[in-house]
Amino acid sequence: MKKITKKISTATDRSTAINAVKNRSGSQLIRFPAVPVPVQFFISLAGFLFLLNFLWESLHGLLYLDHQVMPAGSYVPMMLEMAGYDTLAVSAFYLFISRLNNTLLWPLTLINISIFSLIALLMAYGTEYSAVHILHQWDYRPSMPTVLGVGLFPLFQLTATGLLAMFFSGKIASVEIPKPTAIPQRR
């Protein structure tokens, strides 16, 4: 047992170390093999994305014309399907930004957040506009606020749920985000 404890304290590679859950007094309660940080991050990202998008879809679904009269047997599976599509879309946006940064775990800097938000807004606008005005798949209730012919809540859904999921996933996976370096001042 002492050898394992020593390995825990000296291990630097998160993917091979053994994590221990500690209580407030500092004694170890449970030992479990560590999961690599990228795996922790992406599992929690997918979970948060799905949950947040399901909640968002379900709540703003009340602002669509036909959704209030749909039976739960049709409404819930439709919301689950839409949340799945949104999870895949936001994950793809995340991976695109990862490619731009040449790293899977990119920092939430202003430029990365801006690029992600722009992509999410453009894709949400294009999808929603075509579904409402071209394909006539659904209509808004008068209570839905619109921007350029598209519902305000669906427009910001992918951006908001994506950024929230990335933030919480980073916290759960203990992703250390590099801090922007300050510009040295000349004296």
GIBELHU-V430714 format. One record per residue. N is the residue number from 0. RES is the residue in one letter. PHI is phi as a letter, one per 30 degrees, with the letter a starting at -180 (* if undefined). Layout:
n/res/phi
N/RES/PHI
N/RES/PHI
This chain:
n/res/phi
0/M/*
1/K/d
2/K/d
3/I/d
4/T/d
5/K/d
6/K/d
7/I/d
8/S/d
9/T/c
10/A/d
11/T/c
12/D/d
13/R/d
14/S/d
15/T/c
16/A/d
17/I/c
18/N/d
19/A/b
20/V/d
21/K/c
22/N/d
23/R/d
24/S/d
25/G/j
26/S/d
27/Q/d
28/L/c
29/I/b
30/R/c
31/F/a
32/P/d
33/A/d
34/V/c
35/P/e
36/V/e
37/P/e
38/V/d
39/Q/e
40/F/d
41/F/d
42/I/d
43/S/d
44/L/d
45/A/d
46/G/d
47/F/d
48/L/e
49/F/d
50/L/d
51/L/d
52/N/d
53/F/d
54/L/d
55/W/d
56/E/e
57/S/d
58/L/d
59/H/d
60/G/d
61/L/d
62/L/c
63/Y/c
64/L/d
65/D/c
66/H/d
67/Q/d
68/V/c
69/M/d
70/P/d
71/A/e
72/G/d
73/S/c
74/Y/d
75/V/d
76/P/d
77/M/d
78/M/d
79/L/d
80/E/d
81/M/d
82/A/d
83/G/d
84/Y/d
85/D/d
86/T/d
87/L/d
88/A/d
89/V/d
90/S/d
91/A/d
92/F/d
93/Y/d
94/L/d
95/F/d
96/I/d
97/S/d
98/R/d
99/L/d
100/N/c
101/N/h
102/T/a
103/L/d
104/L/c
105/W/d
106/P/d
107/L/d
108/T/c
109/L/e
110/I/d
111/N/d
112/I/d
113/S/d
114/I/d
115/F/e
116/S/d
117/L/d
118/I/d
119/A/d
120/L/d
121/L/d
122/M/d
123/A/d
124/Y/d
125/G/d
126/T/d
127/E/d
128/Y/d
129/S/d
130/A/d
131/V/d
132/H/c
133/I/c
134/L/d
135/H/h
136/Q/d
137/W/a
138/D/b
139/Y/c
140/R/d
141/P/d
142/S/d
143/M/d
144/P/d
145/T/b
146/V/b
147/L/h
148/G/i
149/V/b
150/G/e
151/L/d
152/F/d
153/P/d
154/L/d
155/F/c
156/Q/e
157/L/d
158/T/d
159/A/d
160/T/d
161/G/d
162/L/d
163/L/d
164/A/d
165/M/d
166/F/d
167/F/d
168/S/d
169/G/d
170/K/d
171/I/d
172/A/d
173/S/h
174/V/d
175/E/d
176/I/d
177/P/d
178/K/d
179/P/d
180/T/d
181/A/d
182/I/d
183/P/d
184/Q/c
185/R/d
186/R/c
